Amino acid sequence: MARNLLTFAKIKASTKAKLRDGDGLWLHTSKAGHRYWVFIYIRQGRRREMGLGPYGSGTGQVSLAAARAKADAIRAILGEGRDPFTELPERRVVVKPKTFGEVADAYIDACVDGGKWRGAKTEAGWRNTLTNHAKPLRKILVSEITTEDVLRVLKPIWHEKHETATKLRERIKMVLDSAKVQGFRAGDNPAKWTGHLQQVLTLPDEMKRGHHAAMPYKDIPAFMVKLREVEGMGARALEFTVLTAARSGETRGATWDEIDLEEKLWTIPPHRMKSGRPHRVPLCNRAIDLLKEVKAKRLSDLVFPGMKPKSPLSDMTLSKALKTADGNGYTVHGFRSSLRDWVHEETDYQTEIAEAALAHATGSAVERAYRRGDALEKRRALLSDWATYCASGKQALGQRQHSG
């Protein structure tokens, strides 16, 4: 493509509004008579136009030779498939280094100003965590935070104050994610759990409690395939329990007046909760299907009646269904721990939302999390993802059968 079509003399003599130098470089003249350089190109069907500065030889002006040099730089960037709007050296934003403390405080301010949090206590909790527990990080440039730095603040409280440590890790991760988006740091997040910190930090060993033996979450999709093949009310109640993260007694005592199929909501009254507080459980699509299935055979006010229609199922009935589906050695209650481990190791959901889904009274932060309106939808999303994960074994089974 022709280039260098203009000369100083041609520019001086021309009265045209647009002069072409070739291969994308143009000299335009505004209605006010000011001349300025423009580079025009088409990428993925979209016309782009970059201003290169006013024409001239004075301070802040761009000569013909300088304009051609800029055009060559743009062509080189385009030839490598990159974006000249961000890659052209003069357009690169120079980011002033910031400390972790500066980014953390700005992140909290943005959440408050943007209405992301409701209530001053949430803000206070974040400021306390990222000011006191993360104090060793605050003066370090956020671009230089390493895994060793993160572990230095986590290890002292990881076992003694595990809930606090878990929140601290999540909040550090979110601040570092924010820093990366803003260009203050690059590379992997040193506070990431899955595939990173989980290699050096162990979870509290709850799965070894004999009375609450929990099935490893990686085994649950295959287990759910077998459970659906088990007939009887006990199997349906057990599946419902797994999907809702409920306690066995909460499921067995559920009544139809607690269920709102249209709103996909199960409201458990306070007298049936271990905490003594009412608990709202968002229902995933599979849970709704289960309810419709058992409602078609409704014999009493109980959702999952026992042998006698007005008597609830026994706890042993759910345990029997568990064993029938090859879950021998595990407990019904243990599925709550399985969900928590899945959330912790495979998702980015905050600990507060997971604990709220389990109706755990582990502190005011959790209580606030599940009592405020938006937390219900966050829990709905979590349990929906959990249901999708639980059903993934059925998909895998179908794929194996098809491939066979």
MARMAR-623667 format. One record per residue (C-alpha): residue in three letters; x negated, y, z negated. Coordinates in nm, 2 decimals, padded with zeros to 4 digits. Each point is the difference from the previous one (the first is absolute). Example, Ala and Ser with C-alpha at 12.3 -4.5 7.8 and 13.67 -1.06 7.14 Angstrom:
2
{"Ala",{-01.23,-00.45,-00.78}}
{"Ser",{-00.14,00.34,00.07}}
% end
This chain:
404
{"Met",{00.00,00.00,00.00}}
{"Ala",{-00.13,00.34,00.10}}
{"Arg",{-00.16,00.21,-00.27}}
{"Asn",{-00.17,00.34,-00.04}}
{"Leu",{00.22,00.18,00.25}}
{"Leu",{-00.02,00.33,-00.17}}
{"Thr",{-00.28,00.26,00.00}}
{"Phe",{-00.03,00.32,-00.20}}
{"Ala",{00.07,00.20,00.32}}
{"Lys",{00.32,-00.19,00.08}}
{"Ile",{00.13,00.05,-00.35}}
{"Lys",{-00.07,00.37,00.01}}
{"Ala",{00.17,00.04,00.33}}
{"Ser",{00.30,-00.21,-00.05}}
{"Thr",{00.34,00.13,-00.12}}
{"Lys",{00.17,-00.35,-00.02}}
{"Ala",{00.16,-00.11,-00.32}}
{"Lys",{-00.17,-00.34,00.02}}
{"Leu",{-00.35,-00.09,00.13}}
{"Arg",{-00.11,-00.36,00.04}}
{"Asp",{-00.36,-00.10,-00.08}}
{"Gly",{00.07,-00.36,00.06}}
{"Asp",{00.06,-00.33,-00.17}}
{"Gly",{00.23,00.14,-00.27}}
{"Leu",{-00.17,00.34,-00.07}}
{"Trp",{00.21,00.31,00.07}}
{"Leu",{-00.03,00.37,-00.07}}
{"His",{00.34,00.16,-00.08}}
{"Thr",{00.10,00.36,-00.02}}
{"Ser",{00.27,00.11,-00.25}}
{"Lys",{00.27,00.25,00.08}}
{"Ala",{-00.20,00.25,-00.20}}
{"Gly",{-00.30,-00.05,00.23}}
{"His",{-00.21,-00.21,-00.24}}
{"Arg",{-00.19,-00.29,00.15}}
{"Tyr",{-00.05,-00.33,-00.18}}
{"Trp",{-00.13,-00.35,00.07}}
{"Val",{00.23,-00.30,00.00}}
{"Phe",{-00.08,-00.37,00.05}}
{"Ile",{00.30,-00.20,00.13}}
{"Tyr",{00.02,-00.38,00.02}}
{"Ile",{00.27,-00.28,00.01}}
{"Arg",{-00.03,-00.29,-00.24}}
{"Gln",{00.27,-00.28,-00.02}}
{"Gly",{00.23,00.21,00.21}}
{"Arg",{-00.02,00.30,-00.22}}
{"Arg",{-00.14,00.33,00.11}}
{"Arg",{-00.24,00.16,-00.25}}
{"Glu",{-00.14,00.35,00.01}}
{"Met",{-00.30,00.11,-00.22}}
{"Gly",{-00.10,00.36,-00.05}}
{"Leu",{-00.38,00.05,00.02}}
{"Gly",{-00.02,00.36,-00.09}}
{"Pro",{00.01,00.35,00.17}}
{"Tyr",{-00.21,00.06,00.31}}
{"Gly",{-00.30,00.22,-00.03}}
{"Ser",{-00.36,00.03,-00.11}}
{"Gly",{00.05,00.19,-00.33}}
{"Thr",{00.02,-00.12,-00.36}}
{"Gly",{00.28,-00.26,-00.04}}
{"Gln",{00.04,-00.02,00.38}}
{"Val",{-00.06,-00.30,00.23}}
{"Ser",{-00.21,00.04,00.32}}
{"Leu",{00.05,-00.20,00.31}}
{"Ala",{-00.30,-00.22,-00.09}}
{"Ala",{00.12,-00.05,-00.36}}
{"Ala",{00.35,-00.10,00.13}}
{"Arg",{-00.15,-00.26,00.23}}
{"Ala",{-00.20,-00.14,-00.29}}
{"Lys",{00.31,-00.03,-00.21}}
{"Ala",{00.18,-00.16,00.29}}
{"Asp",{-00.27,-00.26,00.04}}
{"Ala",{00.02,-00.08,-00.37}}
{"Ile",{00.38,-00.05,00.03}}
{"Arg",{-00.04,-00.22,00.31}}
{"Ala",{-00.25,-00.22,-00.19}}
{"Ile",{00.24,-00.04,-00.29}}
{"Leu",{00.29,-00.09,00.23}}
{"Gly",{-00.22,-00.25,00.18}}
{"Glu",{-00.05,-00.18,-00.33}}
{"Gly",{00.37,-00.01,-00.06}}
{"Arg",{-00.01,00.25,-00.29}}
{"Asp",{00.19,00.31,-00.08}}
{"Pro",{-00.18,00.33,00.08}}
{"Phe",{00.25,00.19,-00.22}}
{"Thr",{-00.16,-00.16,-00.30}}
{"Glu",{-00.34,-00.12,00.13}}
{"Leu",{-00.13,00.32,00.17}}
{"Pro",{-00.27,00.11,-00.25}}
{"Glu",{00.13,00.36,-00.03}}
{"Arg",{00.35,-00.14,-00.09}}
{"Arg",{-00.11,-00.24,-00.27}}
{"Val",{00.13,00.12,-00.33}}
{"Val",{-00.28,00.04,-00.26}}
{"Val",{00.14,-00.16,-00.32}}
{"Lys",{-00.13,00.14,-00.32}}
{"Pro",{-00.09,-00.28,-00.24}}
{"Lys",{00.23,-00.05,-00.29}}
{"Thr",{-00.03,-00.19,-00.32}}
{"Phe",{00.23,-00.28,-00.11}}
{"Gly",{00.15,00.22,-00.26}}
{"Glu",{00.08,00.27,00.25}}
{"Val",{00.17,-00.24,00.23}}
{"Ala",{00.18,-00.17,-00.28}}
{"Asp",{00.14,00.33,-00.14}}
{"Ala",{00.10,00.11,00.35}}
{"Tyr",{00.18,-00.33,00.06}}
{"Ile",{00.20,00.03,-00.32}}
{"Asp",{00.09,00.36,00.08}}
{"Ala",{00.12,-00.11,00.35}}
{"Cys",{00.22,-00.27,-00.15}}
{"Val",{00.15,00.24,-00.25}}
{"Asp",{00.05,00.28,00.26}}
{"Gly",{00.14,-00.25,00.25}}
{"Gly",{00.26,-00.13,-00.25}}
{"Lys",{-00.15,-00.35,00.02}}
{"Trp",{00.03,-00.05,-00.37}}
{"Arg",{00.30,00.07,-00.23}}
{"Gly",{-00.08,00.12,-00.34}}
{"Ala",{-00.30,00.16,-00.17}}
{"Lys",{-00.09,-00.33,-00.17}}
{"Thr",{-00.11,-00.16,00.32}}
{"Glu",{-00.22,00.29,00.08}}
{"Ala",{-00.15,-00.01,-00.35}}
{"Gly",{-00.06,-00.37,00.03}}
{"Trp",{-00.20,00.04,00.32}}
{"Arg",{-00.20,00.30,-00.13}}
{"Asn",{-00.08,-00.19,-00.32}}
{"Thr",{-00.11,-00.31,00.20}}
{"Leu",{-00.21,00.18,00.25}}
{"Thr",{-00.15,00.25,-00.25}}
{"Asn",{-00.08,-00.22,-00.29}}
{"His",{-00.04,-00.36,00.12}}
{"Ala",{-00.16,00.11,00.33}}
{"Lys",{-00.21,00.27,-00.16}}
{"Pro",{-00.34,-00.16,00.12}}
{"Leu",{00.12,00.04,00.36}}
{"Arg",{00.12,00.36,-00.01}}
{"Lys",{-00.33,00.18,00.07}}
{"Ile",{-00.11,-00.25,00.27}}
{"Leu",{00.05,00.11,00.36}}
{"Val",{00.30,-00.20,00.12}}
{"Ser",{-00.20,-00.10,00.31}}
{"Glu",{-00.25,-00.18,-00.23}}
{"Ile",{00.23,-00.20,-00.22}}
{"Thr",{-00.11,-00.36,00.01}}
{"Thr",{00.14,-00.34,-00.12}}
{"Glu",{-00.25,00.02,-00.29}}
{"Asp",{00.15,00.34,-00.10}}
{"Val",{00.35,-00.14,00.00}}
{"Leu",{-00.10,-00.30,-00.20}}
{"Arg",{-00.17,00.22,-00.26}}
{"Val",{00.33,00.15,-00.10}}
{"Leu",{00.21,-00.31,00.04}}
{"Lys",{-00.20,-00.27,-00.18}}
{"Pro",{00.01,00.15,-00.35}}
{"Ile",{00.38,-00.02,-00.01}}
{"Trp",{00.08,-00.27,00.25}}
{"His",{00.09,-00.27,-00.26}}
{"Glu",{00.07,00.21,-00.31}}
{"Lys",{00.24,00.24,00.18}}
{"His",{00.07,-00.19,00.32}}
{"Glu",{00.32,00.20,00.09}}
{"Thr",{-00.18,00.33,-00.04}}
{"Ala",{-00.30,-00.14,00.20}}
{"Thr",{00.23,-00.11,00.28}}
{"Lys",{00.16,00.34,00.03}}
{"Leu",{-00.34,00.16,-00.01}}
{"Arg",{-00.12,-00.21,00.29}}
{"Glu",{00.31,00.07,00.21}}
{"Arg",{-00.02,00.37,-00.06}}
{"Ile",{-00.37,00.01,00.08}}
{"Lys",{00.07,-00.19,00.32}}
{"Met",{00.28,00.25,00.10}}
{"Val",{-00.23,00.30,-00.06}}
{"Leu",{-00.27,-00.15,00.21}}
{"Asp",{00.25,-00.09,00.27}}
{"Ser",{00.10,00.37,00.00}}
{"Ala",{-00.36,00.11,00.01}}
{"Lys",{-00.06,-00.21,00.31}}
{"Val",{00.31,00.14,00.18}}
{"Gln",{-00.13,00.35,-00.07}}
{"Gly",{-00.34,-00.08,00.13}}
{"Phe",{-00.18,00.02,-00.33}}
{"Arg",{-00.13,-00.36,00.02}}
{"Ala",{-00.03,-00.29,00.24}}
{"Gly",{-00.02,-00.38,-00.02}}
{"Asp",{00.19,-00.26,-00.21}}
{"Asn",{00.17,00.09,-00.32}}
{"Pro",{-00.21,-00.12,-00.30}}
{"Ala",{00.31,-00.02,-00.22}}
{"Lys",{00.18,-00.24,00.23}}
{"Trp",{00.11,-00.32,-00.18}}
{"Thr",{00.07,-00.26,00.27}}
{"Gly",{-00.32,-00.15,00.14}}
{"His",{-00.21,00.24,-00.21}}
{"Leu",{00.03,00.06,-00.37}}
{"Gln",{00.19,-00.32,-00.05}}
{"Gln",{-00.33,-00.17,00.07}}
{"Val",{-00.15,00.14,-00.32}}
{"Leu",{00.29,00.08,-00.23}}
{"Thr",{00.21,-00.29,-00.13}}
{"Leu",{00.37,00.03,-00.08}}
{"Pro",{00.14,-00.08,-00.34}}
{"Asp",{00.03,-00.37,-00.02}}
{"Glu",{00.37,-00.03,-00.03}}
{"Met",{00.04,-00.29,00.24}}
{"Lys",{-00.15,-00.24,-00.25}}
{"Arg",{00.28,00.05,-00.26}}
{"Gly",{00.16,-00.34,-00.01}}
{"His",{00.36,00.12,-00.06}}
{"His",{-00.02,00.25,00.28}}
{"Ala",{-00.22,-00.19,00.25}}
{"Ala",{00.02,00.20,00.32}}
{"Met",{-00.01,-00.14,00.35}}
{"Pro",{-00.28,00.17,00.20}}
{"Tyr",{00.16,00.25,00.23}}
{"Lys",{-00.17,-00.14,00.30}}
{"Asp",{00.20,-00.33,-00.05}}
{"Ile",{00.34,00.17,-00.03}}
{"Pro",{00.09,00.03,00.38}}
{"Ala",{-00.04,-00.38,00.04}}
{"Phe",{00.18,-00.06,-00.33}}
{"Met",{00.30,00.21,00.12}}
{"Val",{00.04,-00.21,00.31}}
{"Lys",{00.04,-00.31,-00.22}}
{"Leu",{00.22,00.18,-00.24}}
{"Arg",{00.25,00.09,00.27}}
{"Glu",{00.03,-00.37,00.08}}
{"Val",{00.11,-00.08,-00.36}}
{"Glu",{00.37,-00.01,-00.04}}
{"Gly",{00.19,00.13,-00.30}}
{"Met",{00.08,00.31,-00.20}}
{"Gly",{-00.33,-00.03,-00.19}}
{"Ala",{-00.21,00.03,00.32}}
{"Arg",{00.20,00.31,00.11}}
{"Ala",{-00.04,00.16,-00.34}}
{"Leu",{-00.37,-00.07,00.00}}
{"Glu",{-00.05,00.16,00.34}}
{"Phe",{00.20,00.30,-00.11}}
{"Thr",{-00.22,00.03,-00.31}}
{"Val",{-00.32,-00.01,00.20}}
{"Leu",{00.13,00.26,00.25}}
{"Thr",{00.12,00.24,-00.27}}
{"Ala",{-00.29,-00.05,-00.25}}
{"Ala",{00.26,-00.06,-00.26}}
{"Arg",{-00.02,-00.21,-00.32}}
{"Ser",{00.18,-00.33,00.01}}
{"Gly",{00.26,00.11,-00.26}}
{"Glu",{00.08,00.32,00.19}}
{"Thr",{00.08,-00.21,00.31}}
{"Arg",{00.19,-00.27,-00.18}}
{"Gly",{00.21,00.26,-00.18}}
{"Ala",{00.07,00.21,00.30}}
{"Thr",{00.37,00.09,00.06}}
{"Trp",{00.17,00.12,00.32}}
{"Asp",{00.09,00.34,-00.16}}
{"Glu",{-00.38,00.07,-00.02}}
{"Ile",{-00.04,-00.05,00.37}}
{"Asp",{00.06,00.26,00.27}}
{"Leu",{-00.04,-00.17,00.34}}
{"Glu",{00.05,00.32,00.20}}
{"Glu",{-00.26,00.19,-00.19}}
{"Lys",{-00.22,-00.31,-00.02}}
{"Leu",{-00.04,00.06,-00.38}}
{"Trp",{00.01,-00.21,-00.31}}
{"Thr",{00.05,00.19,-00.32}}
{"Ile",{-00.08,-00.20,-00.31}}
{"Pro",{00.15,00.15,-00.32}}
{"Pro",{-00.22,00.08,-00.30}}
{"His",{00.13,-00.28,-00.22}}
{"Arg",{-00.13,-00.26,00.25}}
{"Met",{-00.35,00.16,00.03}}
{"Lys",{-00.30,-00.09,-00.21}}
{"Ser",{-00.08,00.38,-00.02}}
{"Gly",{00.35,00.09,-00.11}}
{"Arg",{00.03,00.24,00.29}}
{"Pro",{00.21,-00.03,00.32}}
{"His",{-00.20,-00.11,00.30}}
{"Arg",{00.09,00.05,00.37}}
{"Val",{-00.13,-00.26,00.24}}
{"Pro",{-00.01,00.08,00.38}}
{"Leu",{00.11,-00.30,00.20}}
{"Cys",{-00.18,-00.10,00.31}}
{"Asn",{00.19,-00.14,00.30}}
{"Arg",{-00.08,-00.36,-00.09}}
{"Ala",{00.13,00.05,-00.35}}
{"Ile",{00.32,00.15,00.14}}
{"Asp",{00.04,-00.31,00.23}}
{"Leu",{-00.04,-00.23,-00.31}}
{"Leu",{00.27,00.20,-00.18}}
{"Lys",{00.24,-00.02,00.29}}
{"Glu",{-00.06,-00.38,00.02}}
{"Val",{00.08,-00.06,-00.36}}
{"Lys",{00.29,00.25,-00.01}}
{"Ala",{00.17,-00.20,00.27}}
{"Lys",{00.03,-00.28,-00.26}}
{"Arg",{00.07,00.23,-00.29}}
{"Leu",{00.16,-00.18,-00.30}}
{"Ser",{-00.04,00.26,-00.28}}
{"Asp",{-00.14,00.34,-00.09}}
{"Leu",{-00.35,-00.16,-00.01}}
{"Val",{-00.21,00.04,00.31}}
{"Phe",{-00.18,-00.33,-00.07}}
{"Pro",{00.23,-00.22,-00.20}}
{"Gly",{-00.10,-00.33,-00.15}}
{"Met",{00.19,-00.33,00.00}}
{"Lys",{00.28,00.17,-00.18}}
{"Pro",{00.10,00.31,00.20}}
{"Lys",{00.02,00.23,-00.30}}
{"Ser",{-00.34,-00.11,-00.13}}
{"Pro",{-00.33,00.12,00.14}}
{"Leu",{-00.27,-00.23,00.14}}
{"Ser",{-00.25,-00.13,-00.25}}
{"Asp",{-00.36,00.10,00.01}}
{"Met",{-00.08,-00.36,00.07}}
{"Thr",{00.20,00.00,00.32}}
{"Leu",{-00.23,00.27,00.15}}
{"Ser",{-00.30,-00.19,-00.13}}
{"Lys",{00.13,-00.32,00.17}}
{"Ala",{00.04,00.18,00.33}}
{"Leu",{-00.36,00.13,-00.04}}
{"Lys",{-00.13,-00.36,-00.05}}
{"Thr",{00.21,-00.13,00.29}}
{"Ala",{-00.16,00.25,00.23}}
{"Asp",{-00.35,-00.13,-00.10}}
{"Gly",{-00.05,00.28,-00.26}}
{"Asn",{-00.08,-00.24,-00.28}}
{"Gly",{-00.25,00.15,-00.25}}
{"Tyr",{00.13,00.35,00.04}}
{"Thr",{00.28,00.19,-00.17}}
{"Val",{00.29,00.22,00.12}}
{"His",{-00.12,00.29,-00.21}}
{"Gly",{-00.34,-00.03,00.17}}
{"Phe",{00.13,00.13,00.33}}
{"Arg",{00.00,00.35,-00.16}}
{"Ser",{-00.38,-00.03,-00.05}}
{"Ser",{-00.03,-00.13,00.36}}
{"Leu",{00.17,00.31,00.13}}
{"Arg",{-00.22,00.23,-00.21}}
{"Asp",{-00.31,-00.17,00.13}}
{"Trp",{00.12,00.03,00.36}}
{"Val",{00.07,00.37,-00.05}}
{"His",{-00.34,00.05,-00.16}}
{"Glu",{-00.21,-00.19,00.26}}
{"Glu",{00.19,00.03,00.33}}
{"Thr",{00.18,00.34,-00.01}}
{"Asp",{-00.05,00.37,-00.07}}
{"Tyr",{00.31,00.03,-00.23}}
{"Gln",{-00.08,00.18,-00.32}}
{"Thr",{-00.01,-00.20,-00.32}}
{"Glu",{00.28,00.21,-00.15}}
{"Ile",{00.24,-00.11,00.28}}
{"Ala",{-00.09,-00.37,-00.04}}
{"Glu",{00.04,00.02,-00.37}}
{"Ala",{00.33,00.18,00.04}}
{"Ala",{00.12,-00.28,00.24}}
{"Leu",{-00.07,-00.24,-00.29}}
{"Ala",{00.19,00.22,-00.25}}
{"His",{-00.31,00.02,-00.22}}
{"Ala",{00.01,00.24,-00.28}}
{"Thr",{-00.37,00.07,00.01}}
{"Gly",{00.00,00.37,-00.07}}
{"Ser",{00.17,00.32,00.08}}
{"Ala",{-00.15,00.02,00.34}}
{"Val",{00.16,-00.32,00.11}}
{"Glu",{00.34,00.10,-00.15}}
{"Arg",{-00.02,00.33,00.19}}
{"Ala",{-00.09,-00.19,00.32}}
{"Tyr",{00.31,-00.21,00.02}}
{"Arg",{00.24,00.24,-00.15}}
{"Arg",{-00.05,00.28,00.25}}
{"Gly",{00.21,-00.04,00.31}}
{"Asp",{-00.27,-00.03,00.26}}
{"Ala",{-00.17,-00.29,-00.18}}
{"Leu",{00.30,-00.22,00.08}}
{"Glu",{-00.07,00.04,00.37}}
{"Lys",{-00.37,-00.06,-00.06}}
{"Arg",{00.09,-00.32,-00.19}}
{"Arg",{00.24,-00.09,00.28}}
{"Ala",{-00.29,00.03,00.25}}
{"Leu",{-00.22,-00.21,-00.22}}
{"Leu",{00.25,-00.28,-00.05}}
{"Ser",{00.09,00.01,00.37}}
{"Asp",{-00.37,-00.06,00.08}}
{"Trp",{-00.01,-00.27,-00.26}}
{"Ala",{00.29,-00.18,00.17}}
{"Thr",{-00.17,00.03,00.33}}
{"Tyr",{-00.31,-00.15,-00.14}}
{"Cys",{00.20,-00.28,-00.17}}
{"Ala",{00.16,-00.08,00.33}}
{"Ser",{-00.33,-00.01,00.20}}
{"Gly",{-00.03,-00.37,-00.07}}
{"Lys",{00.31,-00.07,00.19}}
{"Gln",{-00.14,00.18,00.30}}
{"Ala",{-00.33,-00.18,-00.03}}
{"Leu",{00.19,-00.33,-00.02}}
{"Gly",{00.20,00.08,00.32}}
{"Gln",{-00.32,00.10,00.18}}
{"Arg",{-00.16,-00.33,-00.10}}
{"Gln",{00.30,-00.20,00.12}}
{"His",{00.00,00.19,00.33}}
{"Ser",{-00.37,-00.04,00.06}}
{"Gly",{00.03,-00.37,-00.08}}
% end
